[in-house]
Amino acid sequence: MARLKLFVTLLSTTVLALACMSSASRVSDTSGDPAVRATEQRRFQAMTTVDLRALDTLLAEELTYTHTSSEVDTKASLLDALRTSRLVYDSITPADVRVRVYGGSAVVTGTARVQVRANGAVRRLSLRFTEVYVRRAGRWELVVWQSTRLPEP
């Protein structure tokens, strides 16, 4: 398990480093980059409505999706968990979202309130997240999701 966490951390760091190196051009630091924010909002909606067709286009094939539990999903395993209702997102409410665009990559950070059912157990939690998107064929795709559970107030 420790090796998997190290791998995910190294992968995330590598993606971010490559994004920074590949964009010696202007960095856009806005909280409202419309294309990235719209993609993120469509993904959250697709997660809560189990729109697998939309998710198939919004998630990159090489997706690494790390849950607050430290479990890691690929695109295939995440879609399968949603398809079979092993994982059901009832609601996702993001806040404090910040988008930074580095050429063809974007880093999104924020917090969210989430209600999720995992293997039948309902969980309501607050989390902090980091997302990495890449622009391919004229659209943004999620390549990394990493979330950390926040303490309840």
RAZI-V400829 format. One record per helix or strand. SS is the DSSP state (H for helix, E for strand). FROM is the first residue (numbers start at 1). LEN is the number of residues. If there is no record, write none. Layout:
SS	FROM	LEN
SS	FROM	LEN
//
This chain:
H	2	20
E	27	4
H	34	16
H	52	7
E	59	8
E	72	2
H	75	9
E	87	16
E	105	14
E	121	16
E	139	12
//
